[in-house]
Amino acid sequence: MTAAEEDVCALCGRPGGGRMEKHHLVPRLKGGKETVPLHPICHRKLHSLFTESELATAYNTIEALQAHPDVAAFISWVRKRPAGFHKRTRTAQRNGRGRT
């Protein structure tokens, strides 16, 4: 991956804005090694929506993630924000990981 590719979010397609995180398409706990660059807000959104098992089995490609209705709605919303935009991500109640 080139430096230019690393400065574009693989999920929303916006420029990096200086700070990117690496997302394991298959979580490391499940043996994943391949990573893609994501904005922190995009990365947190994915982990608030899906369990590690869901990410490993059903949502282990960018295309599968983008096709999920909640992710598609988030992408539509976040694309209207500047690259460095940050907002607290609320965790999904069904995952039992925080408040909604």
Buried (B, 14 or more C-beta within 10 A) or exposed (E): EEEEEBBBBBBBEBBBBEEBBEBBBBBEEEEBEEBBBBBBBBBBBBBBBBBBEBBBEEBBEBEBBBEBEEBEEBBEEBEEBEBBEEEEBEBBEEBEEEEE
